[in-house]
Amino acid sequence: MSRYIALLRGINVSGQKMIKMDRLKQLFESMGFTHVSTYIQSGNVIFDSEAEGEAEVLADRIRQELLTQLTFDIPVIIRTPGELQEVVAYSPYAHVDETANEQRYVTFLSASPTDAVIAKLLATQNPVDELQVQGREVYVLIRKNYGDSKFSNNFIEKKLGVSATTRNWETVNKLIALAEG
């Protein structure tokens, strides 16, 4: 039995793709997953599965079931608790100035992008916000407001050509704690 975290993209945002968390939990349980729990309304699901090692297959299975049951397509990105721990340990932005409103985000990618598209993304850097790509994650440091940043989830997704979903630093750490608890 392995523990996973499913990160669903774009649910319960601006009244779109609305899913109550108890319904989402029920859907995961109906797929045979156990110890299912959700965290906040933005599509974070922690669960155990007997299927091991094939996160892409698992993500596709969940995506298909959500499409069948809810009639809208929701990209799903899967990570293990260990992978989230590695994300936090790697952080290129270990020190942020919260008094200056600096905020950290992680954009989780469905696949590793090519060096060519990473170079195109990095070429968009600006003096206000920063980003770094490491494997299947993009670390984003926001110095004003995420809603005003050029480095939105949609922007990163389009530049890299892969599905993505973004979580703030506190959510990433909370997911680790919940998955370990």
Buried (B, 14 or more C-beta within 10 A) or exposed (E): EBBBBBBBBBBBEEEEBEBEBEEBBEBBEEBEBEEBBBBEBBBBBBBEBEBEEEBEEBBEBBBEBBEEBBEEEBBBBBBBBEBBBBBBEBBEBEEBEEEEEBBBBBBBBBEBBEEEBBEBBEEEEEEEBBBBBBEBBBBBBBBEEBEEBEBBBEBBBEBBBBBBBBBBBEBBBBBBEBBEE
